[in-house]
Amino acid sequence: MPKPTNGQGLAVALSLLAGLSAAPARADFDGCLAGLRAQASAAGFSGRAFEAATAGITYDDKVIELSQAQPEFKTPIWDYMAALVDDERVEDGRAAMRQHADALARAEARYGVDRYTIAAVWGVESNFGKNLGKMPLVQSLATLACSGNRRRDFFRGELMATLKIIDRGDIAPERLTGSWAGAFGQTQFMPTTYQRLAVDGDGDGRRDVVDSVADAVASTANFLHVAKWQNGQPWGYEVRLPAGFNVPAAGRKNKKPVSHWASLGVTRVDGRPLSGEGAAGIIAPAGAGGPAFLVTRNFDAIYSYNAAESYGLAIAVLSDRLRGRPGVQVAWPTDDPPLSRAERRDLQVRLTSMGYDVGEPDGKVGQKTRDAIKDIERKLGMPATGRPGGKVLEALRR
């Protein structure tokens, strides 16, 4: 990708990680590190500092495994939304907004981005600071830089930026943990994004997006400001499409005056006429049979955080719910309803009681949970999908 995209998955850039040659890269990891040491030295990072930053790191196969299973692209949109925008997250978000009202107000006033959108990014990225990620950045980025994938130069740049963060001292090295892709902090900045856009929100002279909520929310507001967020304008809203509407011919990029969509018979989801100024697109992430949304350029600003429409929609809808507005109104086109995080925890507890090892019942569906679901589905005579859906949970409850 021509410029770094922020966020958990680096959605577009990292979808290019096909063709990994993990075994040769693992064997030559030490040699690759030597080359990275030379690159760091050329960038002004001392050899002693490089050795300290990379001491004890190894090639991490888990990073490669996770890079090939990005939820923005592999998870049905209804499951993705249900896990990120549920009643629990809305209540947690309102509590977090009350606790950090001053920091959010300062960020809103300084950068012209409303506090609900800032908080929604915070909620989707780290569950309001509860899930910062535990993978050491230097090890993850060195693995990706040495794995032989087509984006190794990109990850080498992210690694060099991480070394600069360590060298500057804004964030302690042991606090630089995050996602497998190198995103870190309360709102999951990539290191190069941090270098460009992180700001000091609490006035202590440091840009600590890990342990300072004020720094994190101000940095997120700055990101959206630079992405041309227009305060006072909506990200969009849910609409109802007329019969025969050409969904493939619409899309986020195909923006037209709102009056154009109205002339085709598009209305608000409750039947009222469309409203708003400027150009807007239409997205229908589950096709013509599912919910549809009119999206403005503010949606594009959210999208730029992690180049995936499902991700952008999760933040947009969560921001609405934090305001007290309803969530998605039209039902998703599935006969197996998605599960909230509370329901996923319930599912995991029931699987554990039946003798399956699914790890901690935390609502996060990993391979152990999927394997257990597949086994249950086989025993019930259902297709073995491994998907945590309502049918499996209801069968276990019975």
N, C-alpha and C positions, 0 to 999 in steps of 0.2 A: 504494500500500500504506500502511496507517495508521502503521506504524513502519518505520524502515529495516531491511532485511534485509541481512546481511553476506555477503561472499563474492564469487567471481570474476564470476558472471553476474548477480547481483541477480535471480535467476531469475524470480520472479513479477512483480516490479515492471517489469522491463525487457521482459517479453513483451508489454507494453502499448505498445511503441514503434511500432506500426503507425500509418499515417497521417502519416508524416513529410512535411513540405513543405520539403525540403532547399534547393531553389534559391532561393526567397524568403528563407529564413533566412540563407543564405550571403551574399546581396546586402546584407542589413541587419545583418550581423554587427557592424560598428562601432557602429551605432546601439544594438544590443542591449547591447554592452559598456558604452556610456555609461549605460544604465539599471542595469546591474549595478554600475557604479561608485557610482551614487547609493545603491543598496541597501547596498553595503559601507560607505559613509560613514555611513549611518544606523545601522549596526551597530557603529560606532566604529573602522572601519578607515580610515586616512588616505588621502587622494587620492594622495599621493606613493607610499605603499606599494602601493596598487592598481596604479598605473602601472608600478611596478617588477615586480610579480608577473605582470602581463599583457603586458609588453613583448615584442613580436615574435610573439605567438600569432596563429593564423589559424583559420578555420573548417576543421575536419578531416573530410573526406569518409570517411576510413577508419573513423572512430569510428562513423558512421552505418551503414556497411556491416557492421561487426562486431556492431552492436547487433541486427541482424536475423538473426544466425546463431548463436544460443546453443546450445552442444553439449548441455546438459542436456536440451533438448527436441527437437533435430533429429537426434541421433546414436542409432542402435540401442543399447539398453542393453548388449548384449554387447561392442560396440566401445568404448563409453564405459568400461566396467569394465576391459577388457583393456588400455587405454592408461594407466589410472590405478593399477591394482593388478596389477603384474607382478613377476616375480622380481627384476628390476633395482631397482625401487623399494623392495622389501622389504629387499634388501641395503644399499641406500643409507640406508634408514631406520635399520637397526640400527647402521650406522656413525655416523650423526648422533646417535643416542641415546647411544652410548658417548662420543662427543666432548663432548656437552653434558649429560651425566648429572646434574651438580650443578644446572644451571638447571632441568631437568625435574623433579628431585626437589623443589626448592624450590617450584615452581609447584604440584606435586601436593599437597604438604603444606599450602600456604597456602590453596588453593581447593577441595581435595577432589575433584579430577578426575584420573583416573589418567594416567600419563605416556604410555601407549600411544595413548590417544585424542587427547591433545594432539599427539603426534608425527604421528598419522595426518592430522590437519587440516593441520599444517605440510607434510607430504608431498604431499597433494593440492593444496594452494593454491599452493605455490611450488617443489615438488620439493626440499624442505629448503633453501630459500634460493637455489637455483640459477637460478630463473626468477621474478624479481620484477616483470617487465613494464617496458617501455621507453617507454610513452606518457606524456608530461607531463600530470600531473593537471589543472593549471589549463586547459590547452588542451582536453583531453577534456571536462571538465565544463562549460566555457564553450560548447563546441560543442553539447552536449546541452541546455544551458539556453537556447540560442538557436536550436534546430532546429525549433521549432514543434510538438514532440511533446506528448502529453498529460501527460507527467511533467516538464515543464520546471520547475515550481516545486520539485519534489523535487530536481532537479539543481542548481538555484540554491542550495538549502539546503546541498547537499554542497559546492558551490563556496565558499560563505561559511565553512563549517567548515574548508576547506582554507586559506583566507586566515588564519583564526585560528591554525592550526598554524604557518604561516609566521611570523605575528606573535609567537607565543610563543617560537619558536626551538628547539623540541624536535628538529626535523628540518630540515636544510638544504634550501632550495628546490630545488636541483639534484638532490636525492635523492628528491624527491616525484614519482616516476614509477611507473606501474603498469599496470593493465588499461584497456581502452577505457572502462569504466564508472566509473573513479575509485577502484577498490580498489587498495591499495598495501601494501607491507611483506611480511615473511616469511610472514604468515598472512592477507594480503589483507583488511585492514580498510577499510571505507568511512570517509570522513572524520568523519561524524557518529557512527559507531560508535566510532571512535578517541576522539572527544571524551568519549563516555560511559563507555567501558570500558577504554581502554588504561591500563596501569599501569607503574610503574618497577620492573622485576624485578631490576636489578643494583645499585640503590642509588646511582646517580650523579646523581639529581635530575632526570633527563630521561626522557621516554617515547618512546624511539627504537625503533619496531617495524621499522625498515628495517635498521639495522646492528647492533642488539643482539638476539641470539638470546634472551637472558634476558628482555628486555622483551617480545619477541614471544610467547614461549611462556607467560609469566605473563599477558599480556593475553588470550590465547586461553583459558587456564584460567578467567580471570575471566568471559569471555563465557559459557562453558558453565556455570559456577557460577550466574550470573544467570539462565540459561535452565533452572535447576532440575535440573542433572545430579545424580544420586544415586550417589556413589562406592560401589563394592562390588556394584552391580547391573549386569547385562549390558545391552547395547543390544538384545539379542535373539539369535536363532540361526536357522539354516536348518532348515526343516521339510519334511515330505512330506505332501501333501494327499490325502485320499481321493478316489476316483472320484466325479465329480458334485459336487464342492465348488463352492459358489457364490462364485467369486472376486469378481465385482462387488459382492456384498453385504458383503464383508469390507472391507479397507482399513486404512490407518494410523490413521484417526480413529475407526473403529468398534471401540473397545477393549472387550474382555470379559474376565472371569476366565479364567485359563489353563485351568481345569477345563472351561469351556464349549467351548473349541476341542478339548480332549481328548475330550469327549463326542461330538463330530462325527467323530472318527476321525483327527484331525490328530496326527502323531507327529513326533519328531525325525527328521532326514534319515536317520539310521542305523536307524530303527525303534524306538528306545527311547521310553518315555513322555515326555510333556512335563513340564517342571519349572519352578519359579519361582512367585513370589507377585505379587500385584497384577494390574492390567489390562494387556492386550496386544492388539495388532492383528495382522492377517495381510496381508502385501503379496506380490504375485506380479507383478513389473514386466514380465514377458514373457508373462503370461497363465497359464492352468492348465497348459500344456505345458512351462513352464520352472521355474526355481528359485523357491521360496517361502520366506518368512521370517516368523517371529513377532517382532514389534518392541514394545519397551517404551517408557516415557516418556523413557528416555535416548536412544532413537533420535530422538524429537521434539526433544530439545536439540540434537543434531547437525543435524537438518533445519533448525532455525531459523537456522543459520549461512548457508544459501543456498537456502532454500525449494525444493528439488527432491529427490525421493526417490532418483533415480539418484545424485545427489551424496552424500546421506546414506549410501546403501548403500556407495559407494566408500570413504568414511571408516571406516565400521563394519567392513567386510571387511579393509581395510588394517590397522586396529588389531588385529584377530584375528591376522593373519599376522605382525605384528610381535611378538606374544606367542608365536609358534610354532605357532599353530593352523592348520588347513587353510583354504583359501579356499572359494569356492563349489563345491559337490560335484555338484549336478545339472547336466547339460549344458544350455546355452542352446538354444532351439528354432530352430536355423539349420543349414543344410547347408553353409554357407560360413563356416568358423571365423574368429573375430576374430584380429587380429594384436597381439602385444606391441609395445612400442616398438622393441626390437631387430629384430623382423621388419619393422616399418615402415621402419626405416633401411635394412635389406637391400633392401626393395622400391624405395626411392628411389635407392639406389646402382645397381640394375639398370636403372631407368628412365633415369638419367643416362647410363649406359654405352651406351644405345640412342639417345642424342641428345636426350632430352627435358630441358627446363629446369625442374627442380623446386626449385631453390634448394639450400640446404645440406641434406644428408641427416641431419636431426635427429630424425626420427620424428614430427614435427608435420605433420599432413596439411592443407595449405592448398589454395587453388584451383588452383595450378599442378600439384600432385600429382594432384588429382582429375581435372583435364583430361587429364593424361597417361594416367591409368588408363582413362578413358573411351575414349581413342583405342585403347589396347591391347585393351580389351574388344571394340570394334567389329571390330578386325582378327582377333580370335579367335572372332568370331561369338557373343559373349556379350551380354546386355543391358548397355547403356552406363549404369552406375550411378555410376561414379566412386568406389565404395566400396573402401577398402583391405582386401580380404579374402583368405582363404587360397587361394581358387581362382586368383586373379590371380597371387599370389606363386608358387604352385606351377607355374603355366604358364610364368612367366618363368624359374624355376629349371630347367625342362626344356629 
